[in-house]
Amino acid sequence: MEVICLEDEAFYQLIEKVVSRIKEKEGIKEDKWLSTDEAMDKLKIKSKTTLQKLRDEGKIRFSQPERKIILYDRDSINDYLEKHSKDTF
C-alpha cells in the first residue's frame, strides 16, 4: 500500500478540479452568483477588503439581496481576470 501526502492547499485544489470535471461531464451549469468566499478563491485573494475595493470601484458586479448577504457575478469576475491577463512573448 502506498501513502500519498498532500499539503492542504494542494488537496483542496485537487478536489476543486475533480468537482469541476464531474460537473463538466454531467453537464451541470455553475451558479451565476458566487459567495464572498467563492469569489475570493476565484480571484486568489485573501482579504475581504480587497474584494470590497473591487466592488466599490465597479470592477466586478455584485448583488445584495439582503443587508449582510453579498453575491458576486461569476462572469464579471472571469471578465476581470481576462482583462488583467498578460499575453506570453
N, CA, C and O atoms as CSV, one atom per row, in Angstrom:
chain,resi,resn,atom,element,x,y,z
A,1,MET,N,N,0.847,-1.184,0.000
A,1,MET,CA,C,0.000,0.000,0.000
A,1,MET,C,C,0.886,1.239,0.000
A,1,MET,O,O,1.859,1.322,0.750
A,2,GLU,N,N,0.538,2.196,-0.849
A,2,GLU,CA,C,1.319,3.416,-0.965
A,2,GLU,C,C,0.522,4.583,-0.386
A,2,GLU,O,O,-0.658,4.747,-0.695
A,3,VAL,N,N,1.168,5.392,0.453
A,3,VAL,CA,C,0.517,6.546,1.076
A,3,VAL,C,C,1.023,7.807,0.391
A,3,VAL,O,O,2.228,7.999,0.231
A,4,ILE,N,N,0.092,8.662,-0.011
A,4,ILE,CA,C,0.443,9.920,-0.664
A,4,ILE,C,C,0.055,11.058,0.263
A,4,ILE,O,O,-1.083,11.124,0.728
A,5,CYS,N,N,0.993,11.951,0.533
A,5,CYS,CA,C,0.731,13.106,1.404
A,5,CYS,C,C,0.640,14.367,0.550
A,5,CYS,O,O,1.441,14.578,-0.361
A,6,LEU,N,N,-0.343,15.194,0.860
A,6,LEU,CA,C,-0.525,16.467,0.157
A,6,LEU,C,C,-0.669,17.585,1.175
A,6,LEU,O,O,-1.211,17.382,2.261
A,7,GLU,N,N,-0.181,18.763,0.817
A,7,GLU,CA,C,-0.434,19.926,1.658
A,7,GLU,C,C,-1.898,20.307,1.509
A,7,GLU,O,O,-2.545,19.941,0.527
A,8,ASP,N,N,-2.421,21.045,2.487
A,8,ASP,CA,C,-3.836,21.424,2.482
A,8,ASP,C,C,-4.245,22.088,1.173
A,8,ASP,O,O,-5.236,21.699,0.556
A,9,GLU,N,N,-3.480,23.088,0.753
A,9,GLU,CA,C,-3.844,23.850,-0.447
A,9,GLU,C,C,-3.868,22.950,-1.682
A,9,GLU,O,O,-4.784,23.039,-2.499
A,10,ALA,N,N,-2.871,22.095,-1.817
A,10,ALA,CA,C,-2.820,21.183,-2.966
A,10,ALA,C,C,-4.009,20.227,-2.946
A,10,ALA,O,O,-4.579,19.916,-3.992
A,11,PHE,N,N,-4.378,19.764,-1.761
A,11,PHE,CA,C,-5.523,18.860,-1.624
A,11,PHE,C,C,-6.804,19.542,-2.079
A,11,PHE,O,O,-7.579,18.970,-2.846
A,12,TYR,N,N,-7.030,20.779,-1.600
A,12,TYR,CA,C,-8.258,21.489,-1.958
A,12,TYR,C,C,-8.296,21.844,-3.445
A,12,TYR,O,O,-9.366,21.830,-4.054
A,13,GLN,N,N,-7.152,22.158,-4.029
A,13,GLN,CA,C,-7.109,22.424,-5.468
A,13,GLN,C,C,-7.452,21.163,-6.251
A,13,GLN,O,O,-8.153,21.224,-7.261
A,14,LEU,N,N,-6.960,20.031,-5.787
A,14,LEU,CA,C,-7.272,18.759,-6.435
A,14,LEU,C,C,-8.767,18.472,-6.359
A,14,LEU,O,O,-9.370,18.045,-7.343
A,15,ILE,N,N,-9.361,18.704,-5.201
A,15,ILE,CA,C,-10.800,18.488,-5.025
A,15,ILE,C,C,-11.588,19.394,-5.969
A,15,ILE,O,O,-12.547,18.950,-6.601
A,16,GLU,N,N,-11.181,20.674,-6.068
A,16,GLU,CA,C,-11.866,21.610,-6.971
A,16,GLU,C,C,-11.807,21.120,-8.412
A,16,GLU,O,O,-12.805,21.185,-9.130
A,17,LYS,N,N,-10.650,20.632,-8.841
A,17,LYS,CA,C,-10.504,20.133,-10.208
A,17,LYS,C,C,-11.400,18.920,-10.450
A,17,LYS,O,O,-12.039,18.807,-11.495
A,18,VAL,N,N,-11.438,18.023,-9.480
A,18,VAL,CA,C,-12.274,16.825,-9.616
A,18,VAL,C,C,-13.741,17.215,-9.720
A,18,VAL,O,O,-14.463,16.707,-10.578
A,19,VAL,N,N,-14.184,18.115,-8.848
A,19,VAL,CA,C,-15.584,18.548,-8.863
A,19,VAL,C,C,-15.918,19.231,-10.181
A,19,VAL,O,O,-16.975,18.973,-10.757
A,20,SER,N,N,-15.033,20.101,-10.670
A,20,SER,CA,C,-15.323,20.807,-11.925
A,20,SER,C,C,-15.378,19.830,-13.103
A,20,SER,O,O,-16.200,20.004,-14.003
A,21,ARG,N,N,-14.528,18.819,-13.114
A,21,ARG,CA,C,-14.572,17.833,-14.204
A,21,ARG,C,C,-15.832,16.992,-14.143
A,21,ARG,O,O,-16.407,16.650,-15.176
A,22,ILE,N,N,-16.261,16.657,-12.937
A,22,ILE,CA,C,-17.519,15.909,-12.796
A,22,ILE,C,C,-18.681,16.757,-13.289
A,22,ILE,O,O,-19.569,16.255,-13.978
A,23,LYS,N,N,-18.679,18.041,-12.941
A,23,LYS,CA,C,-19.748,18.938,-13.396
A,23,LYS,C,C,-19.756,19.046,-14.914
A,23,LYS,O,O,-20.818,19.062,-15.536
A,24,GLU,N,N,-18.564,19.121,-15.511
A,24,GLU,CA,C,-18.477,19.191,-16.975
A,24,GLU,C,C,-19.077,17.947,-17.616
A,24,GLU,O,O,-19.836,18.047,-18.580
A,25,LYS,N,N,-18.741,16.785,-17.089
A,25,LYS,CA,C,-19.248,15.535,-17.655
A,25,LYS,C,C,-20.745,15.393,-17.462
A,25,LYS,O,O,-21.440,14.874,-18.336
A,26,GLU,N,N,-21.240,15.845,-16.339
A,26,GLU,CA,C,-22.665,15.730,-16.037
A,26,GLU,C,C,-23.471,16.867,-16.664
A,26,GLU,O,O,-24.702,16.835,-16.665
A,27,GLY,N,N,-22.780,17.861,-17.190
A,27,GLY,CA,C,-23.471,18.988,-17.806
A,27,GLY,C,C,-24.129,19.907,-16.794
A,27,GLY,O,O,-25.101,20.592,-17.111
A,28,ILE,N,N,-23.604,19.923,-15.580
A,28,ILE,CA,C,-24.162,20.787,-14.537
A,28,ILE,C,C,-23.641,22.200,-14.746
A,28,ILE,O,O,-22.434,22.429,-14.824
A,29,LYS,N,N,-24.560,23.129,-14.835
A,29,LYS,CA,C,-24.183,24.521,-15.027
A,29,LYS,C,C,-23.852,25.145,-13.676
A,29,LYS,O,O,-24.553,24.922,-12.689
A,30,GLU,N,N,-22.779,25.926,-13.643
A,30,GLU,CA,C,-22.380,26.583,-12.407
A,30,GLU,C,C,-23.335,27.724,-12.096
A,30,GLU,O,O,-23.932,28.316,-12.995
A,31,ASP,N,N,-23.469,28.024,-10.807
A,31,ASP,CA,C,-24.308,29.142,-10.393
A,31,ASP,C,C,-23.751,30.443,-10.947
A,31,ASP,O,O,-22.537,30.615,-11.055
A,32,LYS,N,N,-24.644,31.351,-11.294
A,32,LYS,CA,C,-24.230,32.661,-11.793
A,32,LYS,C,C,-23.608,33.495,-10.681
A,32,LYS,O,O,-22.705,34.295,-10.930
A,33,TRP,N,N,-24.088,33.310,-9.463
A,33,TRP,CA,C,-23.657,34.136,-8.337
A,33,TRP,C,C,-22.777,33.350,-7.380
A,33,TRP,O,O,-23.066,32.199,-7.052
A,34,LEU,N,N,-21.693,33.990,-6.935
A,34,LEU,CA,C,-20.741,33.379,-6.016
A,34,LEU,C,C,-20.831,34.033,-4.647
A,34,LEU,O,O,-21.123,35.224,-4.536
A,35,SER,N,N,-20.582,33.253,-3.612
A,35,SER,CA,C,-20.500,33.810,-2.262
A,35,SER,C,C,-19.181,34.582,-2.139
A,35,SER,O,O,-18.332,34.534,-3.029
A,36,THR,N,N,-19.030,35.281,-1.036
A,36,THR,CA,C,-17.801,36.035,-0.796
A,36,THR,C,C,-16.587,35.117,-0.823
A,36,THR,O,O,-15.588,35.431,-1.469
A,37,ASP,N,N,-16.664,33.989,-0.130
A,37,ASP,CA,C,-15.528,33.061,-0.082
A,37,ASP,C,C,-15.212,32.479,-1.456
A,37,ASP,O,O,-14.043,32.345,-1.818
A,38,GLU,N,N,-16.243,32.134,-2.219
A,38,GLU,CA,C,-16.028,31.593,-3.562
A,38,GLU,C,C,-15.388,32.639,-4.471
A,38,GLU,O,O,-14.499,32.319,-5.260
A,39,ALA,N,N,-15.842,33.895,-4.359
A,39,ALA,CA,C,-15.272,34.974,-5.172
A,39,ALA,C,C,-13.807,35.195,-4.812
A,39,ALA,O,O,-12.967,35.376,-5.694
A,40,MET,N,N,-13.502,35.180,-3.513
A,40,MET,CA,C,-12.117,35.360,-3.082
A,40,MET,C,C,-11.238,34.213,-3.578
A,40,MET,O,O,-10.102,34.442,-3.992
A,41,ASP,N,N,-11.749,32.992,-3.541
A,41,ASP,CA,C,-10.995,31.844,-4.052
A,41,ASP,C,C,-10.735,31.988,-5.546
A,41,ASP,O,O,-9.620,31.748,-6.010
A,42,LYS,N,N,-11.752,32.375,-6.292
A,42,LYS,CA,C,-11.618,32.507,-7.748
A,42,LYS,C,C,-10.606,33.597,-8.112
A,42,LYS,O,O,-9.837,33.449,-9.062
A,43,LEU,N,N,-10.615,34.693,-7.343
A,43,LEU,CA,C,-9.695,35.800,-7.593
A,43,LEU,C,C,-8.322,35.579,-6.964
A,43,LEU,O,O,-7.398,36.360,-7.191
A,44,LYS,N,N,-8.189,34.512,-6.174
A,44,LYS,CA,C,-6.930,34.204,-5.469
A,44,LYS,C,C,-6.514,35.357,-4.555
A,44,LYS,O,O,-5.343,35.736,-4.514
A,45,ILE,N,N,-7.484,35.910,-3.824
A,45,ILE,CA,C,-7.186,36.955,-2.853
A,45,ILE,C,C,-7.576,36.456,-1.471
A,45,ILE,O,O,-8.452,35.602,-1.333
A,46,LYS,N,N,-6.923,36.992,-0.452
A,46,LYS,CA,C,-7.165,36.557,0.923
A,46,LYS,C,C,-7.953,37.590,1.722
A,46,LYS,O,O,-8.503,37.268,2.775
A,47,SER,N,N,-8.014,38.819,1.238
A,47,SER,CA,C,-8.585,39.915,2.008
A,47,SER,C,C,-9.984,40.292,1.524
A,47,SER,O,O,-10.208,40.509,0.333
A,48,LYS,N,N,-10.917,40.365,2.469
A,48,LYS,CA,C,-12.267,40.826,2.128
A,48,LYS,C,C,-12.234,42.303,1.747
A,48,LYS,O,O,-13.076,42.778,0.985
A,49,THR,N,N,-11.247,43.027,2.290
A,49,THR,CA,C,-11.105,44.446,1.964
A,49,THR,C,C,-10.773,44.632,0.485
A,49,THR,O,O,-11.294,45.542,-0.161
A,50,THR,N,N,-9.915,43.780,-0.044
A,50,THR,CA,C,-9.572,43.849,-1.466
A,50,THR,C,C,-10.799,43.559,-2.321
A,50,THR,O,O,-11.025,44.216,-3.337
A,51,LEU,N,N,-11.587,42.578,-1.906
A,51,LEU,CA,C,-12.816,42.251,-2.628
A,51,LEU,C,C,-13.784,43.430,-2.592
A,51,LEU,O,O,-14.414,43.751,-3.599
A,52,GLN,N,N,-13.901,44.069,-1.436
A,52,GLN,CA,C,-14.777,45.234,-1.305
A,52,GLN,C,C,-14.286,46.379,-2.192
A,52,GLN,O,O,-15.091,47.090,-2.794
A,53,LYS,N,N,-12.964,46.556,-2.272
A,53,LYS,CA,C,-12.397,47.608,-3.120
A,53,LYS,C,C,-12.760,47.368,-4.586
A,53,LYS,O,O,-13.150,48.300,-5.290
A,54,LEU,N,N,-12.634,46.124,-5.045
A,54,LEU,CA,C,-13.005,45.798,-6.429
A,54,LEU,C,C,-14.488,46.079,-6.666
A,54,LEU,O,O,-14.878,46.565,-7.728
A,55,ARG,N,N,-15.295,45.769,-5.674
A,55,ARG,CA,C,-16.743,46.004,-5.761
A,55,ARG,C,C,-17.035,47.506,-5.784
A,55,ARG,O,O,-17.806,47.977,-6.620
A,56,ASP,N,N,-16.420,48.257,-4.867
A,56,ASP,CA,C,-16.668,49.698,-4.761
A,56,ASP,C,C,-16.202,50.463,-5.997
A,56,ASP,O,O,-16.805,51.468,-6.374
A,57,GLU,N,N,-15.126,49.984,-6.628
A,57,GLU,CA,C,-14.597,50.641,-7.829
A,57,GLU,C,C,-15.350,50.227,-9.092
A,57,GLU,O,O,-15.055,50.713,-10.183
A,58,GLY,N,N,-16.322,49.330,-8.941
A,58,GLY,CA,C,-17.122,48.904,-10.084
A,58,GLY,C,C,-16.403,47.938,-11.007
A,58,GLY,O,O,-16.790,47.785,-12.166
A,59,LYS,N,N,-15.367,47.289,-10.512
A,59,LYS,CA,C,-14.603,46.372,-11.353
A,59,LYS,C,C,-15.259,45.003,-11.456
A,59,LYS,O,O,-15.047,44.284,-12.432
A,60,ILE,N,N,-16.060,44.636,-10.450
A,60,ILE,CA,C,-16.826,43.391,-10.510
A,60,ILE,C,C,-18.261,43.678,-10.089
A,60,ILE,O,O,-18.512,44.496,-9.203
A,61,ARG,N,N,-19.199,42.991,-10.739
A,61,ARG,CA,C,-20.626,43.166,-10.435
A,61,ARG,C,C,-20.991,42.379,-9.190
A,61,ARG,O,O,-20.399,41.341,-8.893
A,62,PHE,N,N,-21.972,42.889,-8.472
A,62,PHE,CA,C,-22.444,42.183,-7.288
A,62,PHE,C,C,-23.929,42.420,-7.098
A,62,PHE,O,O,-24.515,43.322,-7.697
A,63,SER,N,N,-24.522,41.598,-6.259
A,63,SER,CA,C,-25.927,41.732,-5.890
A,63,SER,C,C,-25.997,41.631,-4.375
A,63,SER,O,O,-25.268,40.854,-3.759
A,64,GLN,N,N,-26.882,42.424,-3.781
A,64,GLN,CA,C,-27.037,42.393,-2.333
A,64,GLN,C,C,-28.507,42.137,-2.004
A,64,GLN,O,O,-29.255,43.078,-1.739
A,65,PRO,N,N,-28.928,40.856,-2.018
A,65,PRO,CA,C,-30.333,40.539,-1.785
A,65,PRO,C,C,-30.793,40.837,-0.358
A,65,PRO,O,O,-31.972,41.107,-0.128
A,66,GLU,N,N,-29.870,40.789,0.593
A,66,GLU,CA,C,-30.166,41.137,1.978
A,66,GLU,C,C,-29.018,41.972,2.516
A,66,GLU,O,O,-27.947,42.037,1.912
A,67,ARG,N,N,-29.247,42.601,3.642
A,67,ARG,CA,C,-28.266,43.537,4.186
A,67,ARG,C,C,-26.876,42.921,4.334
A,67,ARG,O,O,-25.880,43.548,3.970
A,68,LYS,N,N,-26.800,41.711,4.861
A,68,LYS,CA,C,-25.497,41.103,5.129
A,68,LYS,C,C,-25.088,40.048,4.103
A,68,LYS,O,O,-24.073,39.376,4.280
A,69,ILE,N,N,-25.855,39.902,3.053
A,69,ILE,CA,C,-25.527,38.911,2.017
A,69,ILE,C,C,-25.138,39.639,0.740
A,69,ILE,O,O,-25.925,40.395,0.172
A,70,ILE,N,N,-23.908,39.395,0.302
A,70,ILE,CA,C,-23.430,39.976,-0.949
A,70,ILE,C,C,-22.992,38.823,-1.842
A,70,ILE,O,O,-22.204,37.971,-1.432
A,71,LEU,N,N,-23.507,38.806,-3.057
A,71,LEU,CA,C,-23.160,37.778,-4.035
A,71,LEU,C,C,-22.447,38.438,-5.210
A,71,LEU,O,O,-22.742,39.579,-5.565
A,72,TYR,N,N,-21.512,37.715,-5.805
A,72,TYR,CA,C,-20.691,38.269,-6.875
A,72,TYR,C,C,-20.957,37.531,-8.178
A,72,TYR,O,O,-21.105,36.309,-8.194
A,73,ASP,N,N,-21.018,38.285,-9.268
A,73,ASP,CA,C,-21.305,37.740,-10.589
A,73,ASP,C,C,-20.086,36.987,-11.131
A,73,ASP,O,O,-19.017,37.568,-11.320
A,74,ARG,N,N,-20.263,35.694,-11.375
A,74,ARG,CA,C,-19.174,34.837,-11.860
A,74,ARG,C,C,-18.597,35.370,-13.175
A,74,ARG,O,O,-17.379,35.396,-13.348
A,75,ASP,N,N,-19.459,35.794,-14.098
A,75,ASP,CA,C,-18.996,36.273,-15.405
A,75,ASP,C,C,-18.163,37.544,-15.280
A,75,ASP,O,O,-17.171,37.705,-15.991
A,76,SER,N,N,-18.556,38.448,-14.381
A,76,SER,CA,C,-17.789,39.688,-14.243
A,76,SER,C,C,-16.423,39.415,-13.616
A,76,SER,O,O,-15.451,40.105,-13.927
A,77,ILE,N,N,-16.343,38.419,-12.741
A,77,ILE,CA,C,-15.043,38.043,-12.169
A,77,ILE,C,C,-14.166,37.436,-13.259
A,77,ILE,O,O,-12.979,37.750,-13.345
A,78,ASN,N,N,-14.745,36.565,-14.095
A,78,ASN,CA,C,-13.982,35.995,-15.212
A,78,ASN,C,C,-13.520,37.086,-16.168
A,78,ASN,O,O,-12.381,37.057,-16.635
A,79,ASP,N,N,-14.397,38.056,-16.467
A,79,ASP,CA,C,-14.030,39.173,-17.343
A,79,ASP,C,C,-12.894,39.991,-16.736
A,79,ASP,O,O,-11.963,40.386,-17.437
A,80,TYR,N,N,-12.973,40.242,-15.431
A,80,TYR,CA,C,-11.929,40.999,-14.732
A,80,TYR,C,C,-10.584,40.275,-14.844
A,80,TYR,O,O,-9.559,40.898,-15.122
A,81,LEU,N,N,-10.596,38.963,-14.626
A,81,LEU,CA,C,-9.360,38.191,-14.721
A,81,LEU,C,C,-8.814,38.195,-16.147
A,81,LEU,O,O,-7.606,38.326,-16.346
A,82,GLU,N,N,-9.691,38.052,-17.136
A,82,GLU,CA,C,-9.259,38.082,-18.541
A,82,GLU,C,C,-8.683,39.448,-18.912
A,82,GLU,O,O,-7.676,39.534,-19.615
A,83,LYS,N,N,-9.324,40.506,-18.438
A,83,LYS,CA,C,-8.878,41.864,-18.745
A,83,LYS,C,C,-7.474,42.124,-18.196
A,83,LYS,O,O,-6.716,42.904,-18.772
A,84,HIS,N,N,-7.135,41.480,-17.098
A,84,HIS,CA,C,-5.840,41.704,-16.467
A,84,HIS,C,C,-4.825,40.596,-16.770
A,84,HIS,O,O,-3.765,40.534,-16.147
A,85,SER,N,N,-5.152,39.731,-17.721
A,85,SER,CA,C,-4.196,38.686,-18.094
A,85,SER,C,C,-3.170,39.256,-19.069
A,85,SER,O,O,-3.457,40.190,-19.818
A,86,LYS,N,N,-1.997,38.691,-19.047
A,86,LYS,CA,C,-0.906,39.143,-19.915
A,86,LYS,C,C,-0.607,38.060,-20.935
A,86,LYS,O,O,-0.584,36.875,-20.602
A,87,ASP,N,N,-0.378,38.465,-22.180
A,87,ASP,CA,C,-0.008,37.522,-23.229
A,87,ASP,C,C,1.456,37.122,-23.073
A,87,ASP,O,O,2.279,37.897,-22.586
A,88,THR,N,N,1.760,35.905,-23.495
A,88,THR,CA,C,3.149,35.453,-23.448
A,88,THR,C,C,3.911,36.040,-24.625
A,88,THR,O,O,3.317,36.474,-25.611
A,89,PHE,N,N,5.208,36.047,-24.511
A,89,PHE,CA,C,6.045,36.630,-25.564
A,89,PHE,C,C,6.278,35.671,-26.684
A,89,PHE,O,O,6.963,36.006,-27.651
